[in-house]
Amino acid sequence: MGSNPTPPATETLTQTLEIFQGLDAVQWGRNGRAPSLRGSGRASSSVDLTPNEARVAELVAAGGTNREVADALSVSLHTEEADLKRIYRKLGIRSRTELASRFPSPPSGS
């Protein structure tokens, strides 16, 4: 049926990202939102985690508390907890220990 036009939401989000970049709001882009706005799609994991969910999973697996993860990603505690619930459901796990086994930490000193 021809080429797929860019969805309006993606277009709006891309414009928003460009505005933030123009304002030199680098932290906003670093906290995990920028990849999703650029339409990078899903995380490269075998499960269907969004880029934000993958970042939450990595930080929690590395030992971050809910508050620490929320602060690091500049989101509310409620948002972080909702992401974590979705992550647990998608991965079919029930604990941080199980999450850590799915997202091993990189070796120290690298």
N, C-alpha and C positions, 0 to 999 in steps of 0.2 A: 503494500500500500504506500510506498514512497518513504521519504525520510521522516523520522520522528522529530517533531518540533520540541524545543526546550519547554518543559512544563513551567507555567507562570510562577509557581512557588520557587523552583530552582533559580529562575531568573531573578526574582526578588531577593532571595538569600544571597546570591552571588553579588548583587548590587550592594547589599548590606555589608558584606565582607569587604568589598572595595572601599566603602565609606569608612569603616573602622580602620582599615590599613592606611587610608589617607590621613586619618586623625592620629596615626602612629600609636594605635591601641594594640601594641604587640602582645600584651598578656592575653587579651581576648582571643587572639588567634592561636596562641600557644596552648590554651587550656582544653583543647580537644574539640572545639566547635568548628574551627576553620576547615578541617578535612570534610566534615559532613556538609558544610556549605559549598565546598568546591565540587560536590557531587562525586566524591571518591567512592561512594557506595558502602559496601559492608566490610567488616573486618575480614582478614584473610584466614580466619579460623574455620574449622569444619562446621561449627554452629553459626547461626545467623545473628551474631552480635553486631550492633551498630558500632561505629568508631568510638562514640562516647561510652557505650557500655564496655567495650574492650579496654578503654583507658581506666574506667572505674574498676574493672576486674583486675587489671594489672596492679593498680595502687593498693587495692584491698589484699590481693595475694601477696604483695610485698610487705604487708603488716600494717598498713594504714588503718586508722580508726575511721568510722563513718564521718566524724567531724573533720579529721585531717584531709580525707579525700574530698569532701565537699569544699573545704577551703582551697585546696590545691587546684580544683577545677572551677572555682568561682561560681558554684551553684549552691542552692539551699540544701540543708540537711535532708529535707523532705524529698527533694529531687534525687539526691544521691541514694537514699534508702529505696526509693521506687525503682531506680536503675538496678540496684543490687538485687531486689526481689525478682525483676525480670531476668537478670543474669542467672540467678539460681534456677529459675523455672526453665529457661532455655537450655541450660547445661545439665539439668536433671540432678542437681546437687543440693545439699542441705547445710553445708558448713563452710566456714572460711578455710578450714584445713583441706577440704576437697577442692575448693577454688584454687588454693595455693599449689595443689598437685597438677592442676590444669594450666596454670600460668607460672611456671618456675621463674625465679628471679635470676637475672644475669649474674655471672660470677663477679665477686668483688675485685676492684682494681682495674676494671676494664673501662 
